[in-house]
Amino acid sequence: MRTLRRPNGDGGPLFAVTRPGDGGTDAYVVDGEGRLYLSLSGYRTVEMPGGLAADLVAPLRAAMEARP
């Protein structure tokens, strides 16, 4: 992960952009002008030992389904 700049506080939105990379996923955080703030390369996930327990999934599901 590389941090390239900090948001200047003008309140403009930032966007996450992802794409498949070599052996993982590459992700970038950019603003509406296309300026790069953060880059992450080769991100991968692993299966949790014993599978996903319902009590671990519930908070994640609630966060993903929350409406602003």
N, CA, C and O atoms as a GROMACS GRO file, in nm:
protein
  272
    1MET      N    1   0.084  -0.115   0.000
    1MET     CA    2   0.000   0.000   0.000
    1MET      C    3   0.090   0.123   0.000
    1MET      O    4   0.189   0.130   0.073
    2ARG      N    5   0.053   0.219  -0.084
    2ARG     CA    6   0.125   0.347  -0.090
    2ARG      C    7   0.024   0.460  -0.074
    2ARG      O    8  -0.079   0.464  -0.142
    3THR      N    9   0.055   0.552   0.014
    3THR     CA   10  -0.024   0.673   0.028
    3THR      C   11   0.049   0.781  -0.050
    3THR      O   12   0.167   0.806  -0.027
    4LEU      N   13  -0.020   0.846  -0.144
    4LEU     CA   14   0.044   0.943  -0.230
    4LEU      C   15   0.011   1.087  -0.194
    4LEU      O   16   0.093   1.177  -0.218
    5ARG      N   17  -0.104   1.111  -0.138
    5ARG     CA   18  -0.143   1.246  -0.096
    5ARG      C   19  -0.258   1.236   0.002
    5ARG      O   20  -0.322   1.131   0.014
    6ARG      N   21  -0.283   1.345   0.072
    6ARG     CA   22  -0.395   1.351   0.166
    6ARG      C   23  -0.504   1.438   0.104
    6ARG      O   24  -0.475   1.533   0.032
    7PRO      N   25  -0.629   1.405   0.134
    7PRO     CA   26  -0.738   1.492   0.087
    7PRO      C   27  -0.717   1.633   0.144
    7PRO      O   28  -0.672   1.648   0.258
    8ASN      N   29  -0.749   1.733   0.066
    8ASN     CA   30  -0.723   1.871   0.109
    8ASN      C   31  -0.836   1.929   0.193
    8ASN      O   32  -0.829   2.046   0.233
    9GLY      N   33  -0.939   1.852   0.221
    9GLY     CA   34  -1.045   1.898   0.309
    9GLY      C   35  -1.155   1.977   0.240
    9GLY      O   36  -1.239   2.036   0.308
   10ASP      N   37  -1.155   1.981   0.108
   10ASP     CA   38  -1.260   2.057   0.038
   10ASP      C   39  -1.393   1.983   0.035
   10ASP      O   40  -1.492   2.036  -0.014
   11GLY      N   41  -1.395   1.862   0.088
   11GLY     CA   42  -1.519   1.787   0.095
   11GLY      C   43  -1.558   1.715  -0.032
   11GLY      O   44  -1.666   1.656  -0.039
   12GLY      N   45  -1.472   1.719  -0.134
   12GLY     CA   46  -1.504   1.649  -0.258
   12GLY      C   47  -1.501   1.499  -0.236
   12GLY      O   48  -1.427   1.450  -0.151
   13PRO      N   49  -1.581   1.425  -0.312
   13PRO     CA   50  -1.586   1.280  -0.293
   13PRO      C   51  -1.459   1.211  -0.341
   13PRO      O   52  -1.391   1.257  -0.432
   14LEU      N   53  -1.430   1.099  -0.277
   14LEU     CA   54  -1.323   1.010  -0.319
   14LEU      C   55  -1.388   0.880  -0.366
   14LEU      O   56  -1.495   0.843  -0.318
   15PHE      N   57  -1.321   0.813  -0.459
   15PHE     CA   58  -1.376   0.692  -0.518
   15PHE      C   59  -1.274   0.579  -0.510
   15PHE      O   60  -1.154   0.602  -0.527
   16ALA      N   61  -1.322   0.458  -0.485
   16ALA     CA   62  -1.237   0.340  -0.489
   16ALA      C   63  -1.254   0.274  -0.625
   16ALA      O   64  -1.366   0.253  -0.672
   17VAL      N   65  -1.143   0.243  -0.687
   17VAL     CA   66  -1.142   0.176  -0.817
   17VAL      C   67  -1.061   0.049  -0.801
   17VAL      O   68  -0.949   0.052  -0.750
   18THR      N   69  -1.116  -0.063  -0.844
   18THR     CA   70  -1.045  -0.190  -0.833
   18THR      C   71  -1.034  -0.257  -0.968
   18THR      O   72  -1.113  -0.232  -1.059
   19ARG      N   73  -0.934  -0.343  -0.980
   19ARG     CA   74  -0.919  -0.422  -1.102
   19ARG      C   75  -0.836  -0.546  -1.068
   19ARG      O   76  -0.756  -0.544  -0.974
   20PRO      N   77  -0.856  -0.654  -1.143
   20PRO     CA   78  -0.776  -0.774  -1.118
   20PRO      C   79  -0.629  -0.742  -1.144
   20PRO      O   80  -0.594  -0.672  -1.239
   21GLY      N   81  -0.545  -0.796  -1.059
   21GLY     CA   82  -0.401  -0.779  -1.077
   21GLY      C   83  -0.333  -0.915  -1.079
   21GLY      O   84  -0.400  -1.018  -1.079
   22ASP      N   85  -0.203  -0.914  -1.082
   22ASP     CA   86  -0.127  -1.039  -1.080
   22ASP      C   87  -0.134  -1.102  -0.942
   22ASP      O   88  -0.072  -1.053  -0.848
   23GLY      N   89  -0.210  -1.210  -0.930
   23GLY     CA   90  -0.219  -1.280  -0.804
   23GLY      C   91  -0.305  -1.214  -0.700
   23GLY      O   92  -0.298  -1.251  -0.582
   24GLY      N   93  -0.386  -1.118  -0.736
   24GLY     CA   94  -0.472  -1.051  -0.640
   24GLY      C   95  -0.549  -0.938  -0.706
   24GLY      O   96  -0.569  -0.937  -0.827
   25THR      N   97  -0.591  -0.845  -0.624
   25THR     CA   98  -0.667  -0.730  -0.674
   25THR      C   99  -0.587  -0.603  -0.648
   25THR      O  100  -0.526  -0.587  -0.542
   26ASP      N  101  -0.585  -0.514  -0.745
   26ASP     CA  102  -0.525  -0.382  -0.728
   26ASP      C  103  -0.637  -0.283  -0.702
   26ASP      O  104  -0.743  -0.291  -0.765
   27ALA      N  105  -0.616  -0.192  -0.609
   27ALA     CA  106  -0.718  -0.094  -0.574
   27ALA      C  107  -0.655   0.045  -0.566
   27ALA      O  108  -0.538   0.060  -0.531
   28TYR      N  109  -0.734   0.145  -0.600
   28TYR     CA  110  -0.687   0.283  -0.600
   28TYR      C  111  -0.796   0.371  -0.540
   28TYR      O  112  -0.915   0.343  -0.556
   29VAL      N  113  -0.756   0.477  -0.473
   29VAL     CA  114  -0.849   0.579  -0.426
   29VAL      C  115  -0.816   0.706  -0.504
   29VAL      O  116  -0.703   0.755  -0.500
   30VAL      N  117  -0.916   0.759  -0.574
   30VAL     CA  118  -0.898   0.877  -0.658
   30VAL      C  119  -1.009   0.977  -0.629
   30VAL      O  120  -1.112   0.943  -0.572
   31ASP      N  121  -0.986   1.103  -0.669
   31ASP     CA  122  -1.092   1.203  -0.658
   31ASP      C  123  -1.157   1.221  -0.795
   31ASP      O  124  -1.121   1.152  -0.890
   32GLY      N  125  -1.251   1.312  -0.804
   32GLY     CA  126  -1.325   1.336  -0.928
   32GLY      C  127  -1.239   1.385  -1.042
   32GLY      O  128  -1.280   1.376  -1.158
   33GLU      N  129  -1.121   1.437  -1.012
   33GLU     CA  130  -1.028   1.485  -1.115
   33GLU      C  131  -0.932   1.374  -1.158
   33GLU      O  132  -0.851   1.394  -1.249
   34GLY      N  133  -0.940   1.258  -1.093
   34GLY     CA  134  -0.851   1.148  -1.126
   34GLY      C  135  -0.720   1.149  -1.049
   34GLY      O  136  -0.632   1.068  -1.078
   35ARG      N  137  -0.704   1.240  -0.951
   35ARG     CA  138  -0.581   1.244  -0.872
   35ARG      C  139  -0.576   1.123  -0.779
   35ARG      O  140  -0.675   1.091  -0.713
   36LEU      N  141  -0.463   1.057  -0.776
   36LEU     CA  142  -0.444   0.935  -0.699
   36LEU      C  143  -0.405   0.967  -0.555
   36LEU      O  144  -0.312   1.044  -0.531
   37TYR      N  145  -0.477   0.909  -0.459
   37TYR     CA  146  -0.450   0.930  -0.317
   37TYR      C  147  -0.386   0.809  -0.253
   37TYR      O  148  -0.301   0.822  -0.165
   38LEU      N  149  -0.427   0.690  -0.295
   38LEU     CA  150  -0.377   0.569  -0.234
   38LEU      C  151  -0.379   0.458  -0.338
   38LEU      O  152  -0.470   0.450  -0.420
   39SER      N  153  -0.278   0.372  -0.335
   39SER     CA  154  -0.279   0.255  -0.422
   39SER      C  155  -0.244   0.132  -0.340
   39SER      O  156  -0.163   0.137  -0.247
   40LEU      N  157  -0.306   0.023  -0.376
   40LEU     CA  158  -0.287  -0.105  -0.308
   40LEU      C  159  -0.277  -0.210  -0.417
   40LEU      O  160  -0.364  -0.218  -0.504
   41SER      N  161  -0.171  -0.289  -0.414
   41SER     CA  162  -0.157  -0.390  -0.519
   41SER      C  163  -0.146  -0.529  -0.458
   41SER      O  164  -0.085  -0.549  -0.352
   42GLY      N  165  -0.205  -0.625  -0.528
   42GLY     CA  166  -0.196  -0.764  -0.489
   42GLY      C  167  -0.278  -0.804  -0.368
   42GLY      O  168  -0.245  -0.901  -0.300
   43TYR      N  169  -0.387  -0.730  -0.339
   43TYR     CA  170  -0.471  -0.764  -0.224
   43TYR      C  171  -0.540  -0.898  -0.250
   43TYR      O  172  -0.595  -0.921  -0.357
   44ARG      N  173  -0.537  -0.984  -0.149
   44ARG     CA  174  -0.604  -1.114  -0.158
   44ARG      C  175  -0.674  -1.144  -0.027
   44ARG      O  176  -0.636  -1.094   0.079
   45THR      N  177  -0.776  -1.225  -0.035
   45THR     CA  178  -0.845  -1.271   0.084
   45THR      C  179  -0.814  -1.418   0.106
   45THR      O  180  -0.768  -1.487   0.015
   46VAL      N  181  -0.838  -1.464   0.226
   46VAL     CA  182  -0.821  -1.606   0.258
   46VAL      C  183  -0.946  -1.654   0.329
   46VAL      O  184  -1.017  -1.577   0.394
   47GLU      N  185  -0.972  -1.780   0.316
   47GLU     CA  186  -1.088  -1.839   0.382
   47GLU      C  187  -1.062  -1.845   0.532
   47GLU      O  188  -0.952  -1.879   0.576
   48MET      N  189  -1.165  -1.812   0.610
   48MET     CA  190  -1.152  -1.819   0.755
   48MET      C  191  -1.152  -1.964   0.799
   48MET      O  192  -1.228  -2.045   0.745
   49PRO      N  193  -1.069  -1.999   0.896
   49PRO     CA  194  -1.070  -2.136   0.948
   49PRO      C  195  -1.209  -2.171   1.001
   49PRO      O  196  -1.268  -2.094   1.078
   50GLY      N  197  -1.260  -2.284   0.960
   50GLY     CA  198  -1.391  -2.327   1.007
   50GLY      C  199  -1.506  -2.261   0.933
   50GLY      O  200  -1.622  -2.278   0.972
   51GLY      N  201  -1.478  -2.186   0.828
   51GLY     CA  202  -1.584  -2.119   0.754
   51GLY      C  203  -1.627  -1.990   0.822
   51GLY      O  204  -1.567  -1.949   0.921
   52LEU      N  205  -1.729  -1.927   0.768
   52LEU     CA  206  -1.778  -1.801   0.823
   52LEU      C  207  -1.888  -1.828   0.925
   52LEU      O  208  -1.995  -1.877   0.891
   53ALA      N  209  -1.860  -1.797   1.048
   53ALA     CA  210  -1.961  -1.813   1.153
   53ALA      C  211  -2.062  -1.700   1.141
   53ALA      O  212  -2.026  -1.586   1.110
   54ALA      N  213  -2.188  -1.730   1.164
   54ALA     CA  214  -2.297  -1.632   1.150
   54ALA      C  215  -2.273  -1.509   1.236
   54ALA      O  216  -2.305  -1.398   1.194
   55ASP      N  217  -2.217  -1.525   1.357
   55ASP     CA  218  -2.196  -1.410   1.445
   55ASP      C  219  -2.086  -1.318   1.392
   55ASP      O  220  -2.082  -1.200   1.430
   56LEU      N  221  -1.997  -1.366   1.307
   56LEU     CA  222  -1.895  -1.281   1.247
   56LEU      C  223  -1.947  -1.211   1.122
   56LEU      O  224  -1.905  -1.100   1.090
   57VAL      N  225  -2.039  -1.276   1.052
   57VAL     CA  226  -2.092  -1.222   0.928
   57VAL      C  227  -2.197  -1.114   0.952
   57VAL      O  228  -2.207  -1.020   0.874
   58ALA      N  229  -2.274  -1.126   1.058
   58ALA     CA  230  -2.386  -1.034   1.083
   58ALA      C  231  -2.344  -0.887   1.085
   58ALA      O  232  -2.410  -0.807   1.019
   59PRO      N  233  -2.239  -0.846   1.157
   59PRO     CA  234  -2.202  -0.704   1.156
   59PRO      C  235  -2.158  -0.655   1.018
   59PRO      O  236  -2.188  -0.542   0.980
   60LEU      N  237  -2.089  -0.740   0.943
   60LEU     CA  238  -2.047  -0.703   0.808
   60LEU      C  239  -2.168  -0.686   0.717
   60LEU      O  240  -2.176  -0.590   0.640
   61ARG      N  241  -2.262  -0.779   0.726
   61ARG     CA  242  -2.383  -0.772   0.644
   61ARG      C  243  -2.462  -0.644   0.678
   61ARG      O  244  -2.511  -0.576   0.588
   62ALA      N  245  -2.475  -0.613   0.806
   62ALA     CA  246  -2.548  -0.494   0.849
   62ALA      C  247  -2.481  -0.367   0.795
   62ALA      O  248  -2.550  -0.275   0.751
   63ALA      N  249  -2.350  -0.362   0.798
   63ALA     CA  250  -2.278  -0.244   0.746
   63ALA      C  251  -2.296  -0.229   0.596
   63ALA      O  252  -2.312  -0.118   0.547
   64MET      N  253  -2.293  -0.340   0.524
   64MET     CA  254  -2.306  -0.336   0.379
   64MET      C  255  -2.448  -0.301   0.336
   64MET      O  256  -2.469  -0.244   0.229
   65GLU      N  257  -2.547  -0.336   0.419
   65GLU     CA  258  -2.686  -0.310   0.383
   65GLU      C  259  -2.736  -0.176   0.437
   65GLU      O  260  -2.847  -0.133   0.402
   66ALA      N  261  -2.657  -0.109   0.521
   66ALA     CA  262  -2.699   0.019   0.580
   66ALA      C  263  -2.716   0.124   0.470
   66ALA      O  264  -2.639   0.130   0.374
   67ARG      N  265  -2.817   0.203   0.487
   67ARG     CA  266  -2.842   0.311   0.391
   67ARG      C  267  -2.805   0.443   0.456
   67ARG      O  268  -2.836   0.467   0.573
   68PRO      N  269  -2.736   0.530   0.380
   68PRO     CA  270  -2.694   0.658   0.439
   68PRO      C  271  -2.811   0.749   0.470
   68PRO      O  272  -2.792   0.860   0.519
   0.00000   0.00000   0.00000
